[in-house]
Amino acid sequence: MPKTQLSYASLPLIHEALSYYRTPNLRTDPLAFQARIEDYVHNPIPVAAQTPGHSSSGFRWAQDHDFGSFQVRGELGTRHIWMLSRFFDHFGAQPAWLAGKDVLDAGCFTGGVSWILHWLGARVHALDFNPQNEPVLKYVADSFGLDRMQAETRSIYDLDARYRSRFDAVFCLGVVYHLSDPVLGLRRLYHVLKPGGTIFVESRSINHPERMCALNDPGRFGFLPSPRALHVWLEQAGFRDIRVGDGITPLTVTGDRDPMGPNRCFAVAAKNPGYVLPPGLSAADLT
């Protein structure tokens, strides 16, 4: 029966997952770990210190987290928790299904979602275009013994034939509206999925009933899609069985009282292996 209000049934499981990432479970010195993490959090790397050829706004810690003996605040707060709970509680994603699966966390930032997916048993490939995030991801993974987690610096656009049909699921959360070419980005993610694989997308959006987009904020690439526009992007990239909405009502955005805040949109879709791409993609499709 369709749900008429938000469910948070998966929150205890998510919090249990995150509780693993506390200092008693470290495989390194707790004081050294705290000093290293606090240095990352309080001394963000400016743009000028980044690797030449990479464009981003420098290193910032993303998620709020309680490491047990100390706590950190991140730019995105607890959004990683609310995003996963929405997919678990309203879009049919089963946490138990993730065990043993190959999962891509595309645009992972500093790894809040990746930590949870790993604890649930997935083999996680944490991908982010910002080269400053990779050392942090690897340091935390090594410190907690996350042997099924790999971190890599790579743009979604650069997912080439080596990644074809490699993943059972892709999580692309808070990313697609930052892309200058969202359909191309989604098409690259289409190719890395196994036949019938599932993509989970979350995006900042606009509250409009038609297929419309707004420009992202000044100084940023990207487009803010309406729910119907996000549906079209996924369809054009080769996905089927597409569901888009706030988790309660199809083709709607979140409201002011939603823990995600207003004007966010969620989508889940399956790879359609027989899809024939129409002409007009802005770059060569993978063959």
Summary of the structure (lengths in Angstrom):
residues: 287
radius of gyration: 18.4
end to end distance: 42.0
largest distance: 56.3
contacts: 886
relative contact order: 0.12
helix: 33%
strand: 22%
